[in-house]
């Protein structure tokens, strides 16, 4: 794990801890999705739309055209780039 990855992990943990468990359970807000994607070091800019796929499972479309699946697995927020 690089220093950047470690820093992002710590920042994400601090953000989740400071906002409480509600953040991990409801990440549908565009601002929350934007923050989660940025904290994971993914290019995005700003989330312009999102689609709910299931409980705690979203597809976020960014202003730069990138699309990410953002979901919660085993209590962790996962961000995966979609093709």
Buried (B, 14 or more C-beta within 10 A) or exposed (E): EEEEEEEBBEBBEEBBEEEEEEBBEEBEEBEBBBBBBBBBEBEBEEBBEBEEEEEBBBBBBBEEEBBBBBBBEEEEBBBEEEE
